[in-house]
């Protein structure tokens, strides 16, 4: 029984596009988080909204960074 090599579920040609897309979304969400923090008063802030925006921005920035490293050949 021959073993199959492990392959990526995402085609290698998509790495640069995915990195730009995900990093862009993450940066926009990060900017919206900072704008929300700067413009809202302490009484009108919502912890659940802050955690949600922060988690989603972190997700996109993390995977965008991963695809950027894959696209540049750091991880082969």
C-alpha positions in Angstrom: 0.0 0.0 0.0 1.8 3.1 -1.3 1.4 6.2 0.8 0.2 9.4 -0.9 2.1 12.7 -0.5 0.4 15.3 1.6 -0.9 18.1 -0.6 -2.4 21.5 0.1 -6.2 21.9 -0.2 -5.5 25.3 -1.7 -3.7 25.6 -5.1 -0.2 27.2 -4.8 -1.2 29.8 -7.4 -3.8 31.2 -5.1 -1.3 32.0 -2.2 -0.5 35.6 -3.3 -4.1 36.5 -3.9 -5.3 35.0 -0.7 -2.6 36.7 1.3 -3.5 40.2 -0.2 -7.2 39.6 0.3 -7.0 38.3 3.9 -4.5 40.9 5.0 -6.6 43.6 3.5 -9.7 42.4 5.2 -7.8 42.1 8.5 -6.4 45.6 8.3 -9.8 47.1 7.5 -11.3 45.3 10.5 -8.4 46.4 12.7 -8.9 50.0 11.5 -12.6 49.8 12.2 -11.8 48.4 15.7 -9.5 51.4 16.5 -12.1 53.9 15.1 -14.8 52.3 17.3 -12.6 52.5 20.3 -11.7 56.1 19.7 -15.2 57.4 18.8 -17.4 55.7 21.3 -17.8 56.7 24.9 -17.0 54.3 27.8 -20.6 53.8 28.5 -21.7 53.0 25.0 -19.0 50.4 24.3 -19.9 46.7 24.0 -17.5 44.0 25.1 -19.0 41.4 22.8 -18.6 43.7 19.8 -15.0 44.4 20.7 -14.2 40.7 21.2 -15.9 39.7 17.9 -14.2 42.4 15.8 -10.9 41.6 17.4 -11.2 37.8 16.9 -12.3 38.1 13.2 -9.5 40.6 12.5 -7.0 38.3 14.2 -8.2 35.4 12.1 -7.8 37.2 8.8 -4.4 38.7 9.8 -3.1 35.3 10.9 -4.1 33.4 7.8 -3.1 36.3 5.6 0.4 36.2 7.2 0.5 32.5 6.7 -0.3 32.7 3.0 2.2 35.6 2.6 4.9 33.4 4.1 3.9 30.5 1.9 3.8 32.7 -1.2 7.3 34.1 -0.6 8.7 30.6 0.0 9.6 30.9 3.7 7.6 27.8 4.4 8.2 25.2 1.7 
